[in-house]
Amino acid sequence: PLCETWERFRSLLWRCPNHSFDDAAQLQIFYNVLRPQTKMILDALAGGTMMPKSLDEAIVIIDSIASND
């Protein structure tokens, strides 16, 4: 489920604070591991596609879905 994937991803980033992935790379990495159905939901909530969103905007969208998942 999205909520577990999101928590696992955030935990990995937290455990590796010197990962040196910029915000866009973090979003790309997370987005690429999602199932196509989940990507479609995120894209719909983002108003088109998730990728041009800032990390902060993406976090708001992902958190809103994960909290209801």
Residue frames as a rotation matrix with the C-alpha (Angstrom) as fourth column:
PRO 1
0.561 0.828 0.000 0.00
0.828 -0.561 0.000 0.00
0.000 0.000 -1.000 0.00
LEU 2
0.335 -0.396 0.855 0.99
0.305 -0.813 -0.496 3.60
0.891 0.427 -0.152 -0.59
CYS 3
0.828 0.006 0.560 1.12
-0.466 -0.548 0.695 4.43
0.311 -0.837 -0.451 3.11
GLU 4
0.792 -0.565 0.232 3.67
0.237 0.634 0.736 1.67
-0.563 -0.528 0.636 3.79
THR 5
0.356 -0.661 0.661 5.75
0.905 0.067 -0.420 2.55
0.233 0.748 0.622 0.74
TRP 6
0.508 -0.087 0.857 5.78
0.020 -0.993 -0.112 6.23
0.861 0.074 -0.503 1.71
GLU 7
0.901 -0.157 0.405 6.77
-0.427 -0.149 0.892 5.53
-0.080 -0.976 -0.202 5.33
ARG 8
0.645 -0.692 0.325 9.51
0.605 0.722 0.336 3.14
-0.467 -0.020 0.884 4.24
PHE 9
0.329 -0.503 0.800 10.88
0.741 -0.388 -0.548 5.67
0.586 0.773 0.245 1.75
ARG 10
0.643 -0.040 0.764 10.87
-0.321 -0.921 0.222 8.49
0.695 -0.388 -0.605 4.30
SER 11
0.917 -0.312 0.247 12.56
-0.122 0.371 0.921 6.23
-0.379 -0.875 0.302 6.83
LEU 12
0.477 -0.768 0.429 15.34
0.873 0.472 -0.125 5.40
-0.106 0.434 0.895 4.38
LEU 13
0.308 -0.335 0.890 15.95
0.349 -0.831 -0.434 9.07
0.885 0.445 -0.139 3.66
TRP 14
0.817 0.057 0.574 15.98
-0.463 -0.530 0.710 9.85
0.345 -0.846 -0.407 7.37
ARG 15
0.837 -0.508 0.204 18.50
0.223 0.657 0.721 7.07
-0.500 -0.558 0.663 8.10
CYS 16
-0.035 -0.848 0.529 20.80
0.983 0.067 0.172 8.38
-0.181 0.526 0.831 5.36
PRO 17
0.627 0.394 -0.672 20.85
0.395 -0.904 -0.161 12.16
-0.672 -0.164 -0.722 5.91
ASN 18
-0.114 -0.757 -0.643 23.84
-0.433 -0.545 0.718 12.59
-0.894 0.360 -0.266 3.58
HIS 19
0.189 0.284 0.940 22.16
0.549 0.763 -0.341 10.86
-0.814 0.580 -0.012 0.63
SER 20
-0.624 -0.510 -0.592 22.73
-0.034 -0.739 0.673 13.95
-0.781 0.440 0.444 -1.56
PHE 21
-0.477 0.582 0.659 19.55
0.875 0.239 0.422 13.41
0.088 0.777 -0.623 -3.60
ASP 22
-0.977 0.212 0.026 17.99
-0.213 -0.976 -0.041 16.74
0.017 -0.045 0.999 -4.49
ASP 23
-0.405 0.898 0.172 14.24
-0.456 -0.035 -0.889 17.22
-0.792 -0.439 0.424 -4.10
ALA 24
0.244 0.499 -0.832 13.46
-0.967 0.063 -0.246 16.35
-0.070 0.864 0.498 -7.72
ALA 25
-0.494 -0.513 -0.702 15.49
-0.561 0.805 -0.193 13.15
0.664 0.298 -0.686 -7.52
GLN 26
-0.919 0.206 0.336 13.74
-0.214 0.455 -0.864 12.10
-0.331 -0.866 -0.374 -4.30
LEU 27
0.010 0.990 -0.139 10.35
-0.663 -0.097 -0.742 12.56
-0.749 0.100 0.655 -5.90
GLN 28
0.143 -0.031 -0.989 11.45
-0.939 0.310 -0.146 10.72
0.312 0.950 0.015 -9.06
ILE 29
-0.831 -0.506 -0.229 12.82
-0.396 0.829 -0.396 7.76
0.390 -0.238 -0.889 -7.09
PHE 30
-0.694 0.627 0.355 9.64
-0.204 0.301 -0.931 7.40
-0.691 -0.719 -0.081 -5.05
TYR 31
0.165 0.826 -0.539 7.34
-0.804 -0.204 -0.558 7.85
-0.571 0.526 0.630 -8.04
ASN 32
-0.179 -0.335 -0.925 9.20
-0.902 0.431 0.018 5.26
0.393 0.838 -0.379 -10.11
VAL 33
-0.974 -0.225 -0.034 8.61
-0.192 0.892 -0.410 2.45
0.123 -0.393 -0.911 -7.59
LEU 34
-0.419 0.889 0.183 4.83
-0.548 -0.087 -0.832 2.93
-0.724 -0.450 0.523 -7.49
ARG 35
-0.443 0.423 0.791 2.31
0.657 0.753 -0.035 0.73
-0.610 0.504 -0.611 -9.24
PRO 36
-0.863 0.108 0.494 0.71
0.379 -0.510 0.772 2.23
0.335 0.853 0.399 -12.35
GLN 37
0.144 0.989 -0.040 -2.67
0.732 -0.079 0.677 2.50
0.666 -0.127 -0.735 -10.60
THR 38
0.346 -0.097 -0.933 -1.14
0.830 -0.432 0.352 4.48
-0.437 -0.897 -0.069 -7.74
LYS 39
-0.760 -0.646 -0.066 0.70
0.510 -0.656 0.556 6.75
-0.403 0.389 0.828 -10.18
MET 40
-0.502 0.651 0.569 -2.60
0.535 -0.283 0.796 7.46
0.679 0.704 -0.207 -11.93
ILE 41
0.508 0.698 -0.504 -4.21
0.823 -0.221 0.523 8.48
0.253 -0.681 -0.687 -8.63
LEU 42
-0.021 -0.613 -0.790 -1.31
0.694 -0.577 0.429 10.75
-0.719 -0.540 0.438 -7.71
ASP 43
-0.878 -0.311 0.365 -1.28
0.477 -0.505 0.719 12.32
-0.039 0.805 0.592 -11.16
ALA 44
-0.076 0.937 0.341 -5.03
0.689 -0.198 0.697 12.95
0.721 0.288 -0.630 -11.00
LEU 45
0.617 0.299 -0.728 -4.73
0.774 -0.397 0.494 14.65
-0.141 -0.868 -0.476 -7.62
ALA 46
-0.319 -0.829 -0.459 -1.77
0.591 -0.553 0.587 16.68
-0.741 -0.084 0.667 -8.88
GLY 47
0.460 0.595 -0.658 -3.88
-0.152 -0.678 -0.719 18.01
-0.875 0.431 -0.222 -11.73
GLY 48
0.721 -0.216 -0.659 -2.02
-0.680 -0.032 -0.733 16.30
0.138 0.976 -0.170 -14.56
THR 49
0.464 -0.631 -0.622 1.27
0.315 0.774 -0.550 14.80
0.828 0.059 0.558 -13.52
MET 50
0.915 -0.090 -0.394 3.13
0.390 -0.056 0.919 14.65
-0.105 -0.994 -0.017 -10.25
MET 51
0.236 -0.968 0.087 6.62
0.972 0.235 -0.022 15.24
0.001 0.090 0.996 -11.61
PRO 52
-0.178 -0.402 0.898 6.63
0.431 -0.852 -0.296 19.02
0.885 0.335 0.325 -12.10
LYS 53
0.842 0.518 0.150 5.42
0.070 -0.380 0.922 19.54
0.535 -0.766 -0.356 -8.52
SER 54
-0.080 -0.836 0.543 7.85
-0.747 -0.311 -0.587 20.70
0.660 -0.453 -0.600 -5.87
LEU 55
-0.680 -0.221 -0.700 8.76
0.198 0.863 -0.465 18.19
0.706 -0.454 -0.543 -3.20
ASP 56
-0.936 0.351 0.024 6.64
-0.147 -0.326 -0.934 20.11
-0.320 -0.878 0.357 -0.67
GLU 57
-0.192 0.902 -0.387 3.59
-0.978 -0.207 0.002 20.04
-0.078 0.379 0.922 -2.95
ALA 58
-0.153 0.066 -0.986 4.12
-0.434 0.892 0.127 16.35
0.888 0.447 -0.108 -3.65
ILE 59
-0.931 -0.235 -0.279 4.43
0.144 0.468 -0.872 15.57
0.336 -0.852 -0.402 0.06
VAL 60
-0.632 0.767 0.107 1.09
-0.639 -0.438 -0.632 17.24
-0.438 -0.468 0.767 0.74
ILE 61
0.118 0.678 -0.725 -0.58
-0.938 0.316 0.142 15.13
0.325 0.664 0.674 -1.96
ILE 62
-0.314 -0.313 -0.896 1.11
-0.147 0.949 -0.279 11.89
0.938 0.044 -0.344 -0.92
ASP 63
-0.997 -0.066 0.048 0.43
-0.054 0.082 -0.995 12.47
0.061 -0.994 -0.085 2.78
SER 64
-0.357 0.933 0.039 -3.24
-0.891 -0.327 -0.316 13.14
-0.282 -0.148 0.948 2.10
ILE 65
0.278 0.419 -0.864 -3.59
-0.695 0.709 0.121 9.84
0.663 0.567 0.489 0.24
ALA 66
-0.517 -0.582 -0.628 -1.42
-0.010 0.738 -0.675 7.85
0.856 -0.343 -0.387 2.64
SER 67
-0.898 0.187 0.398 -3.41
-0.432 -0.203 -0.879 9.01
-0.084 -0.961 0.263 5.65
ASN 68
0.086 0.996 0.001 -6.58
-0.931 0.081 -0.357 7.64
-0.356 0.030 0.934 4.06
ASP 69
-0.144 -0.228 -0.963 -5.00
-0.733 0.678 -0.052 4.46
0.665 0.698 -0.265 2.71
